[in-house]
Amino acid sequence: MLRILLQSVILALLPVAAAAQFPTLVADSVSVSADGSTLTATGNVEILSDRRRIRAQGLVFERESDELTVIGPLTVIDEDGSVMVGESAELTPDLQQGIVRGVRILLNENTQIAAAEMHRVDGRYLQFFKAVGSSCNVCEERPVPLWSISAERVIHDAVRKQLYFYDARFEIAGIPIFRIHRLRLPDPTLDRATGFLIPRLKTTTNLGTGIKIPYFVTLGDHADVLLTPYLSSRTNTLEGRVRRELSFGSLQVLGAVTDDDLRSHDVRSYLFADGQFFLPRDFRLNLDLELVSDHAYLWTYGYSNVDRLSSGIEITRSRRDESMSASISMLEGVFGTRKRIGADDKLYLGSAAYQRRIWPDAIGGEVRLAFDAEVSKGPDSTPTGKDRTYRAGVRTDWLNSWVLDRGIVAAVRTQIAADARIDSPDTRPDSPEESRRESESRLIPSAALELRWPHLQIAEGRGTNILEPVVQVAWTDTEPRRYEADDPGGYAEFDEGNLLALSRFQEFDRYERDWRAAAGLGWTHLALDGSEYSITAGRLFRRSREDSFFPGSGLSSEGSDWLLSAQVRKNRLTVSTRSIIDDGTDFLRFEAKFAWKDKLTSASGRYIWASGIPEAPDTEMTDDTDTPDPDIARDTSEIILEASRVVNRHWALSVDGRYDGSADRTTKAGLGAIYKNECVTVDISVSRRFSTSESTSVPASTDLNIGVELGGFGRNDSGYERSCMVRR
């Protein structure tokens, strides 16, 4: 087939000014009228410009009218990937303006629009008449799309990346659902735009059936606001979110204001703010704000399930051999906690910490320097009986290790710590000083010797076995503070991570005392296929009784209970268990976790069983009449499961649940399903909270959420490839 380049012919026919904008023309054949006023091209015609390409069966150019008549069927491909087909067209030579009849267009390989006629204006606007739009595949075997929007007129603004529908009608499977005079939607290439998002339907037993209508507002490229009215028969709520990205950090604010009939004449609200900012010289500023009008509000509306609110400001810096931090914070109990505050109590904290590592050549090894200070003000129900505490401490550690004969590894750690503490009640100013303040200071030396003897065995064709016995002897010269017997320390639990710790308390100023020893044995198998199997067993031995750890931790009394843990990592499966066993081989605590993840399935679960744990104020109750009694110990158990599965190309299912074995009842259950294709995503979830916290203002509830998202408007990552275009 003969291809003729006609650029020279066009230049001869047009004035120089017009020729500068005229695109290149390629065709099989060309003819020019006798008077030179008309050019006709036929056979595989292509019109090429910097911004688009047109393919057609023929072309006629009239010099007098300065107009191109394109004979179809024709195809127009724009630089942004949009594809358009039509029956015929009349265009200006620069292709920036014109009319296309019987048009069908595919925007960004996503949204399709079919119209009787289309006008191109100034190279920016596409105006469609008698149009229908959809992002659903429409083929001969499926002539009716799942959903579509029909309109008398549609305008596409290529600069603002917006679609405007006039006298529009929304249809599902060809059935009209509602009409709207004017509708504005983002085109498929736009990432963010101001406007309404898809509403979500929500039904709960406490709040009734309602709808959430989110409205998104862009504030430049790095900030936005999301306002979501939530309306139901029992509540009028306005939810909000503000996000701001900065060159030196980010800030996010969440909140809501509610007027409901759950509490008469009370306006309910909450405000959570979180910010991270990078400062000069590697410093980092963290802001945290959590405020709520009433604690039941967060649980009732599903905004948060926290049992403690935390607000404060913190400055930190972390480097390879140095870390420092300073913070001021307020903690507020929601439903009671096992820590230092109970329900409705507030604790104010100011703290500072500094740590540094040094490698001195003179003595070898590593030296660690640490400083910690804290000022707190809280309720007088703290273990000290005082509501104000001032504490400061310094600590110096020296660590070194050597490899001895026969492969034995010896490690030594010495520590000298000093701390001071002042506990003061908030009494009248005229009270005697000695009755208002109690102070205590001490110097605490500690030392530990650790011996390891690793054995390595390479099993041909099976992998590598590592057997490592370890023994540690430690000593600390101190006495417990007077309040420690009534304040279980940190709720630390005996595990393989602290088997060889110098102190297993979590607090900076609490120490294990006197002589103690730890013995353990670890075995690890590294298989050739990448699988890993390990078992750790260990125990502590003390000369003096230690009653400062809470019962069930495995660390109380003169010695400890036996620790036994195991881990398996094989392909996509991870399983770990940890057991605390007493001398009578009875299990006091057992925990098992598993996780599985592949391309289609994700699942995780946890089982916890503990014997003889005292009840605490934050214990979840089985009904509204239960009252916790800290003097009563009971067995507790819980099962937590979460799983999701991609069933096929369109469907995905998820399930989660919690079961309280001690109460023999399910405390939470949820089920979700997502259907997704190239043009719609439907998300349905239902959850049930069976039990409540100790506050009877949070009753059990069932929640149903339904969300529908239409594809093709705004950028999305559906991942579905198109196979056919809209057919009229």
PyMOL commands that set and color helices and strands:
alter all, ss='L'
color gray80, all
select helices_A, chain A and resi 7-13+16-19+280-282+295-300+405-407+433-436+484-486
alter helices_A, ss='H'
color red, helices_A
select strands_A, chain A and resi 4-5+24-27+29-32+38-48+52-62+67-78+83-91+98-107+111-121+125-134+147-157+162-172+175-186+195-196+200-204+208-212+215-218+223-232+235-246+249-260+267-278+283-292+308-319+322-333+346-358+366-377+388-403+409-424+438-452+455-459+463-476+514-527+532-542+562-570+573-581+587-597+601-614+633-646+651-660+665-676+680-689+701-710
alter strands_A, ss='S'
color yellow, strands_A
deselect
rebuild
show_as cartoon
